[in-house]
Amino acid sequence: MEYDVIIIGGGITGVGTARDCAMRGLKTLLLERSDFATGATGRNHGLLHSGARYAVNDPDSAAECIRENLILRRIASHCVEEHDGLFISLPEDDLGYQYQLVEACRSCGIPAEIIDPEEAKRIEPTVNPALTGAVRVPDGSVDPFRLVRANELDARMHGADILTYHEVTGLITQGNRVEGVKVRNTHNGQQFEIRGKITVNAAGIWSAGIARMAGVEIKMFPSKGALLIFANRVNKMVINRCHKAANGDILVPDGDVTILGSTSDRVPLGECDDVRVTPREIATLLREGTKLVPILSSTRILRAYAGVRPLVAEDDEEAGRGISRGIVCLDHEQRDGLAGFITITGGKLMTYRLMAEKATDIVCSKLNVKRRCETAVIPLATRPSTHSSLLTSRSSLLTPDSLYLCECEKVTVGEIRELIVSGEVATLTQLRRRTRMGMGKCPGRYCALRAARLMSSAGGKTIAECGRDLADFVNERWKGIYPITWGTTLADAQYMASVYKGLCGLDKIPRS
Ligand SMILES: Cc1cc2nc3c(=O)[nH]c(=O)nc-3n(C[C@H](O)[C@H](O)[C@H](O)COP(=O)(O)OP(=O)(O)OC[C@H]3O[C@@H](n4cnc5c(N)ncnc54)[C@H](O)[C@@H]3O)c2cc1C
């Protein structure tokens, strides 16, 4: 096997780079050791930053954010909610920071308008009524899972090969050149080599480990962030605290729910594979979050989760929130004298397209390919045609496939069936990552059962296999629930346990 470009990592940076490379006519391969979006991409707020959060201290990153914010609204409108955001000042905040923020936003090209606190309360009734100031900015929210899926579909449509569950275990080097990768199929253990003219390291926080395989050092700063999802949409717009970035000061509305984040703590690189939310982090988030919107204190918490930001700190003095969120694109030929190897990391979910463009530009210049980047103008692929919009627009087309399998996330039977029949997914958890099935308010209580039945009737799995898959799905979801099991969440968890154990007998099915 020989490719023009091999990309390591199936987060947003990797799939975005695969799309760009394939659109420019390169023979492209993407390798992901697990499933898509299992790294930081599936573990963030999904805030479509206006850039205001970074305008004062990190203006380059802020300028990247507003530019990409406007592009994503155009090319990925099906993944974006445009609702704007507020930066609110509370009595204990220095109101002078508000003016500094507005000034900094303007010099980065971010529209920022000071509004009267009374007006802020009118447009956002749940906001802390004690607020002393408010600034309106063009924040929004972006769905990471749909964004990854759209880039993946587009990359494939343009000819890219994509292998999930294939881990890069080493780099093939010849003299001062990387010539490909050593790969292990994580399902069957098979090992083989794949040759590529250029290898792009888009492995997020794991980029340092990949670079080390080629004897190159990248100083990553693994910054863990914990987040909470609340079972209602309590705010219409993003609410940020108008002060220097701190814990629990962003509240992002996302469909029917609200995401509160985040904390920021350095963790050892070795812990990035399994980050858990601690009681201390939950207490911090709740204390700070209820200052933004007091009603959060009585709103049911749905899940807790954490991710690790792939930050780069070349300077030993830099720490945590002070590290730039700007894009880090390293041409290792220039930096370390190692040809055929590029690292693309840092940045943000919502600046992934620009990250991909920068990496692909370098790949093209090395391969002498002249085709220009078109990802800022050509819209991304949308969801399959079986989506339930048919229900509302043309009710005469009502078929079993046009019914919702997951009511919370509006995923149809047809969409799920298509993925199962095509062989693209083998488990309920993979279905969840591609469609958002089971990610809504009821955390998959009923839709997972229905999807398990389809896995049997349309996918040919035995009842025992479906039962084991369902148990794996429930256990995976439980990881996000157990840190917050008190009050109504505990009652809900007990109800679910009685359904899965008592009615379905999941605890009696032998594990695979
Ligand atoms: C708490 C938190 C909140 C955030 N909030 C926001 C936000 O609101 N808005 C925003 O824009 N950004 C946000 N971010 C940042 C954003 O999530 C990340 O910048 C972005 O998702 C990084 O994507 P990535 O593809 O570079 O890395 P990842 O998503 O981590 O992907 C790297 C991939 O590489 C794979 N991999 C690793 N090693 C190997 C190997 N050996 N072989 C094959 N594959 C391998 C991994 O499995 C993983 O899937 C947040 C991040 C965190 C942690």
Ligand as a Chemical Component Dictionary entry (heavy atoms), coordinates in Angstrom:
data_LIG
# 
_chem_comp.id                   LIG 
_chem_comp.type                 NON-POLYMER 
_chem_comp.pdbx_formal_charge   0 
_chem_comp.three_letter_code    LIG 
# 
loop_
_chem_comp_atom.comp_id 
_chem_comp_atom.atom_id 
_chem_comp_atom.alt_atom_id 
_chem_comp_atom.type_symbol 
_chem_comp_atom.charge 
_chem_comp_atom.model_Cartn_x 
_chem_comp_atom.model_Cartn_y 
_chem_comp_atom.model_Cartn_z 
_chem_comp_atom.pdbx_ordinal 
LIG C1  C1  C 0 -12.716 20.464 28.289 1  
LIG C2  C2  C 0 -12.530 20.971 26.876 2  
LIG C3  C3  C 0 -13.367 21.954 26.371 3  
LIG C4  C4  C 0 -13.184 22.439 25.084 4  
LIG N1  N1  N 0 -14.083 23.319 24.575 5  
LIG C5  C5  C 0 -13.996 23.695 23.281 6  
LIG C6  C6  C 0 -14.997 24.514 22.715 7  
LIG O1  O1  O 0 -15.987 24.831 23.358 8  
LIG N2  N2  N 0 -14.846 24.918 21.431 9  
LIG C7  C7  C 0 -13.770 24.543 20.681 10 
LIG O2  O2  O 0 -13.695 24.974 19.540 11 
LIG N3  N3  N 0 -12.816 23.736 21.192 12 
LIG C8  C8  C 0 -12.906 23.292 22.456 13 
LIG N4  N4  N 0 -11.975 22.446 22.986 14 
LIG C9  C9  C 0 -10.811 22.083 22.176 15 
LIG C10 C10 C 0 -11.107 20.967 21.173 16 
LIG O3  O3  O 0 -11.883 19.953 21.767 17 
LIG C11 C11 C 0 -9.814  20.359 20.663 18 
LIG O4  O4  O 0 -8.922  21.375 20.290 19 
LIG C12 C12 C 0 -10.044 19.480 19.447 20 
LIG O5  O5  O 0 -11.127 18.609 19.639 21 
LIG C13 C13 C 0 -8.802  18.664 19.148 22 
LIG O6  O6  O 0 -9.067  17.782 18.086 23 
LIG P1  P1  P 0 -7.931  16.815 17.545 24 
LIG O7  O7  O 0 -8.496  16.076 16.402 25 
LIG O8  O8  O 0 -6.708  17.608 17.276 26 
LIG O9  O9  O 0 -7.583  15.849 18.754 27 
LIG P2  P2  P 0 -8.443  14.609 19.317 28 
LIG O10 O10 O 0 -9.885  14.839 19.181 29 
LIG O11 O11 O 0 -7.928  14.306 20.663 30 
LIG O12 O12 O 0 -8.090  13.445 18.300 31 
LIG C14 C14 C 0 -6.857  12.761 18.314 32 
LIG C15 C15 C 0 -7.128  11.344 17.834 33 
LIG O13 O13 O 0 -5.889  10.666 17.613 34 
LIG C16 C16 C 0 -6.101  9.307  17.910 35 
LIG N5  N5  N 0 -4.810  8.641  18.134 36 
LIG C17 C17 C 0 -3.966  8.829  19.183 37 
LIG N6  N6  N 0 -2.900  8.019  19.054 38 
LIG C18 C18 C 0 -3.075  7.311  17.915 39 
LIG C19 C19 C 0 -2.317  6.301  17.258 40 
LIG N7  N7  N 0 -1.155  5.847  17.774 41 
LIG N8  N8  N 0 -2.785  5.764  16.097 42 
LIG C20 C20 C 0 -3.957  6.193  15.575 43 
LIG N9  N9  N 0 -4.725  7.154  16.167 44 
LIG C21 C21 C 0 -4.282  7.706  17.315 45 
LIG C22 C22 C 0 -6.970  9.352  19.171 46 
LIG O14 O14 O 0 -7.640  8.135  19.405 47 
LIG C23 C23 C 0 -7.896  10.520 18.863 48 
LIG O15 O15 O 0 -9.119  10.084 18.303 49 
LIG C24 C24 C 0 -12.127 21.940 24.277 50 
LIG C25 C25 C 0 -11.305 20.930 24.771 51 
LIG C26 C26 C 0 -11.510 20.425 26.051 52 
LIG C27 C27 C 0 -10.662 19.297 26.558 53 
# 
loop_
_chem_comp_bond.comp_id 
_chem_comp_bond.atom_id_1 
_chem_comp_bond.atom_id_2 
_chem_comp_bond.value_order 
_chem_comp_bond.pdbx_ordinal 
LIG C1  C2  SING 1  
LIG C2  C3  SING 2  
LIG C2  C26 DOUB 3  
LIG C3  C4  DOUB 4  
LIG C4  N1  SING 5  
LIG C4  C24 SING 6  
LIG N1  C5  DOUB 7  
LIG C5  C6  SING 8  
LIG C5  C8  SING 9  
LIG C6  O1  DOUB 10 
LIG C6  N2  SING 11 
LIG N2  C7  SING 12 
LIG C7  O2  DOUB 13 
LIG C7  N3  SING 14 
LIG N3  C8  DOUB 15 
LIG C8  N4  SING 16 
LIG N4  C9  SING 17 
LIG N4  C24 SING 18 
LIG C9  C10 SING 19 
LIG C10 O3  SING 20 
LIG C10 C11 SING 21 
LIG C11 O4  SING 22 
LIG C11 C12 SING 23 
LIG C12 O5  SING 24 
LIG C12 C13 SING 25 
LIG C13 O6  SING 26 
LIG O6  P1  SING 27 
LIG P1  O7  DOUB 28 
LIG P1  O8  SING 29 
LIG P1  O9  SING 30 
LIG O9  P2  SING 31 
LIG P2  O10 DOUB 32 
LIG P2  O11 SING 33 
LIG P2  O12 SING 34 
LIG O12 C14 SING 35 
LIG C14 C15 SING 36 
LIG C15 O13 SING 37 
LIG C15 C23 SING 38 
LIG O13 C16 SING 39 
LIG C16 N5  SING 40 
LIG C16 C22 SING 41 
LIG N5  C17 SING 42 
LIG N5  C21 SING 43 
LIG C17 N6  DOUB 44 
LIG N6  C18 SING 45 
LIG C18 C19 SING 46 
LIG C18 C21 DOUB 47 
LIG C19 N7  SING 48 
LIG C19 N8  DOUB 49 
LIG N8  C20 SING 50 
LIG C20 N9  DOUB 51 
LIG N9  C21 SING 52 
LIG C22 O14 SING 53 
LIG C22 C23 SING 54 
LIG C23 O15 SING 55 
LIG C24 C25 DOUB 56 
LIG C25 C26 SING 57 
LIG C26 C27 SING 58 
# 
